[in-house]
Amino acid sequence: MLVARDEFQSGCCCTEYHQDSIPLDLSASSQNNQNSQTCEIVVSDDAKFTVDCHALSRHSGYFRWLFKESYPNNRSPITLNNINRTEFQRILDYINTGSIDLDMVNIENVLQTCQYLLLTQLTGYCEQFLLTKLDTHWLQILGLTGEFCLLLVGPALLDFLMKNFESISKDVDRFNRIPFEVLFSLAQSPQLKVPSEFFLFKQIVKWINYDFEARADYFDHFMTVVRLPVMSRDELEEVAMHFNPCVYTPALHMLHFLLNNSQHT
């Protein structure tokens, strides 16, 4: 899930993502052994692959760890219960050719395989692909960013959402599916590009009304970051209609102060 910019850069601690960045530690004897050895891989649909051990360990943090711990002494087949024939073949093609055919349909499966096998280079390849799709698939990329801790895509996506908030809000179906944490992070950012603070308020109300029963309690949270003092009196009067007068909050206190003060100016 998308959070504030600094949390993107320091809060997403994905150990499995970084492990594959560790330089390959192959002594001369170990490298010679792996260069001359293959292993048998059995995937979830019982398909079998005979693969070069060194190629696997060079690209995959998972296999690097596995071979260091138990291979080549243990010659039994390696079972990958979370990967099917199609996905593993796609990974082998990438290992052999250095390229992979990506689209917005298969990208999630590829990222799942990257996460499972600790394929950092391929994860980076996927992130570069996603950066080219922000304009048309930002909501899907938002979900993938949170699910797979995409450290490169995350800040770029946040920047995209802040700069294009007005046009994004016009895409009603997708805008209304933005998670609360994301919208709140955008609303409180001074870098958010909006025509006016009142425009932001109206988009928040629209988002809340989409599922009022589930989202009504978020109103008070949003009103802690919406800048009421920059609104006109007419705008403030419209804002006041959305408050529950029986629940006194700091935002309501501010609203009353601004309206009362404007009567004498």
Buried (B, 14 or more C-beta within 10 A) or exposed (E): EBBBBEEBEEEBEEEBBBBBEEEEEBEEEBBEBBEEBBBEBBBBEEBEBEBBBBBBBBBBBBBBBBBEEEBBEEEEEBEBEEBBBEBBBBBBEBBEEEEBEBEBEBBBBBBBBBBBBBBBBBBBBBBEBBBEBBEEBBBBBBBBBBEBBBBBBBBBBBEBBBEBBBEBBEEEEBBBBBEBEBBBBBBBBEEBEBEEBBBBBBBBBEBBEBEEEEBEEBBBBBBEBBBBEEBEEEBBEBBBEBBEEEEEBEBBEBBBEBBEEEEEE
